[in-house]
């Protein structure tokens, strides 16, 4: 679907768009308002809109209008009427919608600020502590919580969460068929909340999803997203560590890793985590410049062998011994640690295993 708005909303673009609905080359929503934050979207998401209606009207609003009016006239006439009279062109021609308001608790959405204000005041998830899903990690010192939400049990919440995540994940494709997925939501205290609140609430700051019955048994994560206002807090590393802790108690996932392809942000988060973990393991377990075994590393870390090899190549510490074997370069290893400010004698982790509830 093209992300470019057409001057004539009644053109044949609907037939053209339906074939590639959901495929966008650029963002189609300008900004997102989430709680007290307003920020740009990274990628387009056509699933917020109906494939039959004008791009300037959110899908649920368009369908509500159809349901209200179809008793009086034919569906096609209703669509034409709505398209002709209510399609509002955004200020930016490349956008379908200038601003989207999203509930910071349940991820319901609207393009009307007053509606969001009314909703958040009565949102059932607007509570001090997470009130949806099962608590699997509770760190009162950080403080961060991680909850487990089943897609089939909380469909609307997971659908809205998936729709929101697509604005920041290029390759995410599941929005509505959430029954086969579990979601793991990380909650934290928003230090920038309005001081008029009687108490601070824990709010969702990111999530990862996991397919319940994955085609590949060694996939312990489908997609991961930390929302833009809460990035640079190492929450991605915390969720990644948690995913491996969860995999260790999941049959068949002792050696596991994320589903590929990863988003650019996700790939960098994993390489950051894998490389620091491996630096500590390599120094503690193996002697530099001697042969090593990927299987042994996989057994110690729980990482897949291909992920380990990818990380060692990323660190640029492999060297060919000339006899068909590969060893580690001490010089390159020390250089990588220096350039990345890593002390291989200390293993820094975000996850406290004492707070796991799995």
Secondary structure, DSSP 8 states (H G I E B T S, - for coil): ---S--S-TTSTHHHHHHHTTT--SS-SEEEEEETTEEEE-SS--GGGB-SSS-TTSBHHHHHHHHHHHTTTS-HHHHHHHHHHHH----SSTT-SEEEEEE-TTT--EES-HHHHHHHHHH-TT-SSS--SSEEEEEETTTTEEEEEEETTTSHHHHHHHHHHHHTT-TT---SS--TTEEEEEEEEE-TTS-TTSSS--EEEEEEEEEETT-SSTTEEESEEEE-GGG-SSSHHHHHHHHHHHHHHTSTT-SSBEE-SS--HHHHHHHHHHHHHHHHHHHHHHS-TTSB--HHHHHHHH-B-HHHHHHHHHHHT-EEE-SSS-EEE-HHHHHHHHHHTT--TTS---S--GGGB--
